[in-house]
């Protein structure tokens, strides 16, 4: 089965190749993408999203470097999903969210004890 990108909506807040990577990672975490599912070719995905094939190539290369996709014989690419990959993606997203949360707390003038109290309150809810 081939992974579909029809529900992906691009925005201008970050580079498109990053959005492609995040989209695939989120779908892996939501268990919508399974191990060894086939990805569209770079050209096919570029056509689907109306973007440059080099942008897709950049996303695929980044995901290959992270061990999330594997390209077979320079022809087709497949997803690699295992516990290590899932933990890697989960940690990446959680770390990003925590950093943003901490920065928002600092920007609003909260101190460490106030943040801990807030976390404790919502953790117990």
N, C-alpha and C positions, 0 to 999 in steps of 0.2 A: 504494500500500500504506500502511496506517495503522500507526503505531507502537503497540506494545502495552506496557502497564505492569503486566501481570499478575504478573511476577516481582519487582516492586518490593516490598520490605518496609520499612515505616516504623518508626522508633524515636523515642524521646523525647529523645535527646541534642542535637538541633538542630531548628530550625523546619522544618516540613514543606515549605514552598516552597523552602528551600535543598536539601532532600533530592531534590526533584523535579528541580531544576536540575542537581545533581551526577549524578543517575542518567542524565539525558540526555547530559550531557557525557562521562561514562564510556563510554556506549554508542557515542557518536561516535568516541571514541579507539579503541575496540575494533573499529571499522568495522562495527558492528551497525546503526547508523543511517546512512542515506545522504542525499545532497543531495536536497532537494525531497520527502522523505517527509512525509506528512500526519500531523498530530497530532490526537488526539481533541479534540472541543470541550471547552471549560472545564467545562461541565456533565457531559459524558460521563466525563471523567477524574475529576471530583469523585465521581461515583457509583461508578466502578471502585475508587477508593481509600477510599471512605467518609469524605470530608473536605468541607469547605465550599468551594463554587465560588470564593469570594473568594481562598482560598489558592492555587488553581490560577491564577487571574487574576494574582496577585502573582508567581508563578513565571514565567508566560508573559511578563509585562511585563519582568521582569528579563532574561530571555533575549532578548527583542526589543531591549532597550537594549544588550545585548552583541553584537547582530548575529547571534545563533545561530538565531533563528526570525524569520519574517516572516508577518504576518497579511495575508491578501488580502481586500479589500473588507469588513473587519470580520466575515468569515464563517468562513473556515478559516485555520489556521496551518500553515506548513510549515517544515521544518528547512533551514537554510542551512549547507552544509558545503563549505569550500574550504581551501586550504593555510593561509591567514591564520587562519581560525577554528580549525583543528586546532592550529596553533602557539600560538595564544592559550590554548586549553584546556590543552594540554600544559604550557606555562609556568606557568599558574595552579596546576595540581596539583603540579608539581615544586617550585615556590616554597613552597607550603604544606607539603609533606613535608620540605623542607630546613629551614624554620623550626622545625618540630616536632622534627626530629632534633637541631638545634643546641641548642634549649632542653633537650631530654632530656640531652644531653651536659653542658651547663652544670650542670643540676640534679644530675647524678651526680658532679660535681667534676672533670671532665676539663678539661684546658687545650687550647689551640689545637693545639699540637704533637701531643698524644695523639690528638686527633680526626683530624688529617691522617694520622697513622700508621695509624689504624684504617681510614680511607677507602682509603688506598693498599693495605692488606692485602686488603680485600674487592674493590677495583676489579680487582686482578690475578687474583683467583680465577675 
